[in-house]
Amino acid sequence: MDKLLFENSPEGRKAFEALGERVVQWISEYYASIESRPVRSQVEPGEIYQQFPDHFPEDPLSVDVVFKVIDEVIMPGITHWQHPNFHAFFPGNTSFPSIAAEMITAGIAAQCMLWESSPAAAELEQRCMEWYRELLSLPAHWQGAIQDTASTATLTALLTAREWKSGFRIAKRGFDNTVYRIYTSGQAHSSVEKAVRLAGFGTDNLISIPVDDDLSMMPAILEQTIANDISKGFVPTAVISTIGTTGTGAIDPVLAISAIASRYGLWHHVDAAYAGTVLMLEEFAHLRDGLDGADSFVFNPHKWGFVQFDCSAYYVRDPELLIRTMSITPSYLATVYGDRVHDYRDWGIPLGRRFRALKIWMTMQLLGTAAVKDRIRHHIALAADVETWIESHPVLEKAYPRSFNIVCFRIRADQDDDGARTRELCKQINDSGKAYMTHASIEGRSLIRWVTGQTYLQAFHIDSTKALVDSLLPSV
Ligand SMILES: *Cc1c(COP(=O)(O)O)cnc(C)c1O
């Protein structure tokens, strides 16, 4: 029967239905059993690779065999990002509506590069970007497009800044002797450095601005550095500020940075990849100060927004600059509707695009903004609970103030002068399979990041992880 899967016939669709029902059942059972699985995969390098044969099969295998391989070979090598005790990196959470939407997107399998290559995809994307803009209370004149990741969005921002600052000369003639300078804080995400490198500025021209005790960029030093660079004949081109750094969730002073950027003629890109989500909540309204002075902004629904990877919302103040940077129109791609519609291939790097708006739409239709906001508040409250626990703990201490749902902690300095015990504690947590956290070294000191953002996380999960940490402390 499996050969039928290559036929769009009544029999072929029957076989597909059976496969599809089995897939949905499998996913449901996965969520039922997820808490009994080790959060971080416990396999050794090469262990999965060597279990696979050297060739694709010439003849089809049975569905049973394929599921057996998924269960027995692939699943042990999966780190369970949707396990409630996944507290590592940042969450990459999802929700049942998002999963279902991805199935439909896969089923339709449309390439959504131009308006006419699927008008619904383009027009729903436009709507979704407007709805997020409203939900986050972003400046009303901004326009957005979905990118695959924040890394791509930041590269897109720097490419646009490069063309804007050079009068669109670099795209045509390449770099001349002008030295373009880019500024960010030492706490910025590594994607900023990567974008600087890829956009051709050279990492020598990425200037790291010092941070204060809260790890926020110091705007007075930014301004001095820019002035200094101008006096040397360099061209200050862009500044990247972060709302919610990856290390500790630090927040750069966006208002002050916007003012400096406009005074000296720099592009201001705001990286809110993770923490952009909290702009949905009125209690964080102060974080929007200065955003209307920014030129571009990114946040990832695919991190803490219940819309699964990949889905990054990129906004710009002036879409004309973006489109002029990205648009290349050979005759076979020219469309008669050009000016009246959005051809999103001109709003980013790739030509081909998935229909990602469907999962945003379906998730928000089936969950609603009230429940989404409640869940984010719930995650923040759980982090506050972790913070309180650490504050009164005899062996642990906070490494930095809690930011949103990010708690950075370590073994007290007087009991762990070189950070070795903190590192060992993190290793033992992760080796236990019961929780997964990330070790980081910030300002030269070890800490563990405990981020509470998995969709289905409850207070009892947090309590069991506290008990896990307590049980490991004597052995580190
Ligand atoms: C996660 C993160 C990124 C990178 O996000 P991708 O979508 O994986 O490229 C960039 N900046 C910050 C602040 C982040 O937290």
The ligand as an SDF file (V2000), in Angstrom:
LIG
                    3D

 15 15  0  0  0  0  0  0  0  0999 V2000
   17.6420   34.4700   19.9310 C   0  0  0  0  0  0  0  0  0  0  0  0
   18.1660   35.8220   19.6530 C   0  0  0  0  0  0  0  0  0  0  0  0
   18.6310   36.1540   18.3820 C   0  0  0  0  0  0  0  0  0  0  0  0
   18.7150   35.1510   17.2670 C   0  0  0  0  0  0  0  0  0  0  0  0
   17.4830   34.6730   16.9240 O   0  0  0  0  0  0  0  0  0  0  0  0
   17.2880   33.7280   15.6450 P   0  0  0  0  0  0  0  0  0  0  0  0
   15.8680   33.9340   15.2950 O   0  0  0  0  0  0  0  0  0  0  0  0
   17.5900   32.3480   16.1240 O   0  0  0  0  0  0  0  0  0  0  0  0
   18.2350   34.1630   14.6050 O   0  0  0  0  0  0  0  0  0  0  0  0
   19.0330   37.4400   18.1700 C   0  0  0  0  0  0  0  0  0  0  0  0
   19.0010   38.3660   19.1520 N   0  0  0  0  0  0  0  0  0  0  0  0
   18.5700   38.0790   20.3910 C   0  0  0  0  0  0  0  0  0  0  0  0
   18.5460   39.1370   21.4440 C   0  0  0  0  0  0  0  0  0  0  0  0
   18.1320   36.7940   20.6800 C   0  0  0  0  0  0  0  0  0  0  0  0
   17.7050   36.5020   21.9110 O   0  0  0  0  0  0  0  0  0  0  0  0
  1  2  1  0
  2  3  1  0
  2 14  2  0
  3  4  1  0
  3 10  2  0
  4  5  1  0
  5  6  1  0
  6  7  2  0
  6  8  1  0
  6  9  1  0
 10 11  1  0
 11 12  2  0
 12 13  1  0
 12 14  1  0
 14 15  1  0
M  END
$$$$
